[in-house]
Amino acid sequence: YEGDGKECFSQLPGYKEIEPPHVAVHRHGVAAVDAFRISNTTLALDHMQKMEEASMLVLQELDHMAASGEHDHSLLCHSSA
């Protein structure tokens, strides 16, 4: 979200769309561990499923970004080397 990553990829479609599911991956992961620790397996599995769904959305947006960068190189940063 800063430095080279932001400079090189923030213009790509999908960059901003990654944030909500990325946050959800972590939120549901923590909630799954918390539920497991109190022996609530049903809740833990529910959070794991939601974590996996959010993870798939992150991967979809990464694919979107990759395809956009391949299609339009002007959206990427360019190394001076």
MODELLER restraints for C-alpha pairs under 7 A, 6 or more apart:
rsr = mdl.restraints
at = mdl.atoms
rsr.add(forms.Gaussian(group=physical.xy_distance, feature=features.Distance(at['CA:7:A'], at['CA:77:A']), mean=6.62, stdev=0.5))
rsr.add(forms.Gaussian(group=physical.xy_distance, feature=features.Distance(at['CA:8:A'], at['CA:76:A']), mean=5.21, stdev=0.5))
rsr.add(forms.Gaussian(group=physical.xy_distance, feature=features.Distance(at['CA:8:A'], at['CA:77:A']), mean=4.35, stdev=0.5))
rsr.add(forms.Gaussian(group=physical.xy_distance, feature=features.Distance(at['CA:9:A'], at['CA:15:A']), mean=6.87, stdev=0.5))
rsr.add(forms.Gaussian(group=physical.xy_distance, feature=features.Distance(at['CA:9:A'], at['CA:76:A']), mean=6.00, stdev=0.5))
rsr.add(forms.Gaussian(group=physical.xy_distance, feature=features.Distance(at['CA:11:A'], at['CA:75:A']), mean=5.67, stdev=0.5))
rsr.add(forms.Gaussian(group=physical.xy_distance, feature=features.Distance(at['CA:12:A'], at['CA:65:A']), mean=5.55, stdev=0.5))
rsr.add(forms.Gaussian(group=physical.xy_distance, feature=features.Distance(at['CA:12:A'], at['CA:68:A']), mean=6.44, stdev=0.5))
rsr.add(forms.Gaussian(group=physical.xy_distance, feature=features.Distance(at['CA:12:A'], at['CA:69:A']), mean=6.71, stdev=0.5))
rsr.add(forms.Gaussian(group=physical.xy_distance, feature=features.Distance(at['CA:12:A'], at['CA:75:A']), mean=5.97, stdev=0.5))
rsr.add(forms.Gaussian(group=physical.xy_distance, feature=features.Distance(at['CA:13:A'], at['CA:64:A']), mean=6.85, stdev=0.5))
rsr.add(forms.Gaussian(group=physical.xy_distance, feature=features.Distance(at['CA:13:A'], at['CA:65:A']), mean=5.73, stdev=0.5))
rsr.add(forms.Gaussian(group=physical.xy_distance, feature=features.Distance(at['CA:13:A'], at['CA:68:A']), mean=6.73, stdev=0.5))
rsr.add(forms.Gaussian(group=physical.xy_distance, feature=features.Distance(at['CA:14:A'], at['CA:61:A']), mean=4.98, stdev=0.5))
rsr.add(forms.Gaussian(group=physical.xy_distance, feature=features.Distance(at['CA:14:A'], at['CA:62:A']), mean=6.88, stdev=0.5))
rsr.add(forms.Gaussian(group=physical.xy_distance, feature=features.Distance(at['CA:14:A'], at['CA:64:A']), mean=5.95, stdev=0.5))
rsr.add(forms.Gaussian(group=physical.xy_distance, feature=features.Distance(at['CA:14:A'], at['CA:65:A']), mean=5.43, stdev=0.5))
rsr.add(forms.Gaussian(group=physical.xy_distance, feature=features.Distance(at['CA:15:A'], at['CA:65:A']), mean=6.71, stdev=0.5))
rsr.add(forms.Gaussian(group=physical.xy_distance, feature=features.Distance(at['CA:17:A'], at['CA:61:A']), mean=6.84, stdev=0.5))
rsr.add(forms.Gaussian(group=physical.xy_distance, feature=features.Distance(at['CA:18:A'], at['CA:58:A']), mean=5.43, stdev=0.5))
rsr.add(forms.Gaussian(group=physical.xy_distance, feature=features.Distance(at['CA:18:A'], at['CA:61:A']), mean=6.01, stdev=0.5))
rsr.add(forms.Gaussian(group=physical.xy_distance, feature=features.Distance(at['CA:21:A'], at['CA:54:A']), mean=4.86, stdev=0.5))
rsr.add(forms.Gaussian(group=physical.xy_distance, feature=features.Distance(at['CA:21:A'], at['CA:55:A']), mean=6.79, stdev=0.5))
rsr.add(forms.Gaussian(group=physical.xy_distance, feature=features.Distance(at['CA:21:A'], at['CA:57:A']), mean=6.27, stdev=0.5))
rsr.add(forms.Gaussian(group=physical.xy_distance, feature=features.Distance(at['CA:21:A'], at['CA:58:A']), mean=5.97, stdev=0.5))
rsr.add(forms.Gaussian(group=physical.xy_distance, feature=features.Distance(at['CA:22:A'], at['CA:54:A']), mean=6.85, stdev=0.5))
rsr.add(forms.Gaussian(group=physical.xy_distance, feature=features.Distance(at['CA:22:A'], at['CA:55:A']), mean=6.95, stdev=0.5))
rsr.add(forms.Gaussian(group=physical.xy_distance, feature=features.Distance(at['CA:22:A'], at['CA:58:A']), mean=6.18, stdev=0.5))
rsr.add(forms.Gaussian(group=physical.xy_distance, feature=features.Distance(at['CA:24:A'], at['CA:51:A']), mean=6.65, stdev=0.5))
rsr.add(forms.Gaussian(group=physical.xy_distance, feature=features.Distance(at['CA:24:A'], at['CA:54:A']), mean=6.12, stdev=0.5))
rsr.add(forms.Gaussian(group=physical.xy_distance, feature=features.Distance(at['CA:25:A'], at['CA:51:A']), mean=4.63, stdev=0.5))
rsr.add(forms.Gaussian(group=physical.xy_distance, feature=features.Distance(at['CA:25:A'], at['CA:54:A']), mean=5.52, stdev=0.5))
rsr.add(forms.Gaussian(group=physical.xy_distance, feature=features.Distance(at['CA:25:A'], at['CA:55:A']), mean=5.90, stdev=0.5))
rsr.add(forms.Gaussian(group=physical.xy_distance, feature=features.Distance(at['CA:28:A'], at['CA:47:A']), mean=5.09, stdev=0.5))
rsr.add(forms.Gaussian(group=physical.xy_distance, feature=features.Distance(at['CA:28:A'], at['CA:48:A']), mean=6.58, stdev=0.5))
rsr.add(forms.Gaussian(group=physical.xy_distance, feature=features.Distance(at['CA:28:A'], at['CA:50:A']), mean=6.50, stdev=0.5))
rsr.add(forms.Gaussian(group=physical.xy_distance, feature=features.Distance(at['CA:28:A'], at['CA:51:A']), mean=5.15, stdev=0.5))
rsr.add(forms.Gaussian(group=physical.xy_distance, feature=features.Distance(at['CA:29:A'], at['CA:47:A']), mean=6.77, stdev=0.5))
rsr.add(forms.Gaussian(group=physical.xy_distance, feature=features.Distance(at['CA:29:A'], at['CA:48:A']), mean=6.45, stdev=0.5))
rsr.add(forms.Gaussian(group=physical.xy_distance, feature=features.Distance(at['CA:29:A'], at['CA:51:A']), mean=6.05, stdev=0.5))
rsr.add(forms.Gaussian(group=physical.xy_distance, feature=features.Distance(at['CA:31:A'], at['CA:47:A']), mean=6.39, stdev=0.5))
rsr.add(forms.Gaussian(group=physical.xy_distance, feature=features.Distance(at['CA:32:A'], at['CA:44:A']), mean=4.16, stdev=0.5))
rsr.add(forms.Gaussian(group=physical.xy_distance, feature=features.Distance(at['CA:32:A'], at['CA:45:A']), mean=6.84, stdev=0.5))
rsr.add(forms.Gaussian(group=physical.xy_distance, feature=features.Distance(at['CA:32:A'], at['CA:47:A']), mean=5.05, stdev=0.5))
rsr.add(forms.Gaussian(group=physical.xy_distance, feature=features.Distance(at['CA:32:A'], at['CA:48:A']), mean=5.89, stdev=0.5))
rsr.add(forms.Gaussian(group=physical.xy_distance, feature=features.Distance(at['CA:33:A'], at['CA:44:A']), mean=6.72, stdev=0.5))
rsr.add(forms.Gaussian(group=physical.xy_distance, feature=features.Distance(at['CA:35:A'], at['CA:41:A']), mean=6.78, stdev=0.5))
rsr.add(forms.Gaussian(group=physical.xy_distance, feature=features.Distance(at['CA:35:A'], at['CA:43:A']), mean=6.02, stdev=0.5))
rsr.add(forms.Gaussian(group=physical.xy_distance, feature=features.Distance(at['CA:35:A'], at['CA:44:A']), mean=4.95, stdev=0.5))
rsr.add(forms.Gaussian(group=physical.xy_distance, feature=features.Distance(at['CA:36:A'], at['CA:44:A']), mean=5.46, stdev=0.5))
rsr.add(forms.Gaussian(group=physical.xy_distance, feature=features.Distance(at['CA:69:A'], at['CA:75:A']), mean=6.14, stdev=0.5))
rsr.add(forms.Gaussian(group=physical.xy_distance, feature=features.Distance(at['CA:69:A'], at['CA:76:A']), mean=6.32, stdev=0.5))
